[in-house]
Amino acid sequence: MNTNSDYFRRAFVGQAMQILSSALANSERLTRAQLIERTLACRPPAYFVSYEYASRVLHKIMDAPAGSIGRTLRTGMWLELADEVRAVMAMRGLRFCKALTFVLSYRRPSRWYISADHAATILRDFIKVNKTVASNGRFA
């Protein structure tokens, strides 16, 4: 069974491969760091979290006193998601559960909420797996 993490990794690698293909088509060489930087600058296609988990986290965030939540990349994603849900609730007059469903289904985060090191690990693992497949003669 695929998890949200699997979909997340595939989407990130897919975005990186699109950027790499475009660069190669334009005869442009990219370092791994440049590829990661350009990929992280793109918007991901989804939030890659389950409704149940997002609901639990957002209720904690929305009930917390203002300014009591620390700032990290991950909390930045949750704060953005909370803001999106609040905006949908206000604009469309929806209750929390329907607003969250709407945001998870139809809205995109503004950025990839991962560090450059984590991005490098995802790409390294992808390259490692594909090299193994290619050396076994099963990769076209």
Secondary structure, DSSP 8 states (H G I E B T S, - for coil): ---HHHHHHHHHHHHHHHHHHHHHHTT----HHHHHHHHHTS--S-----HHHHHHHHHHHHHS-TT-S---HHHHHHHHHHHHHHHHHHHH---HHHHHHHHHHH---SS--S-HHHHHHHHHHHHHHHHHHHHTT---
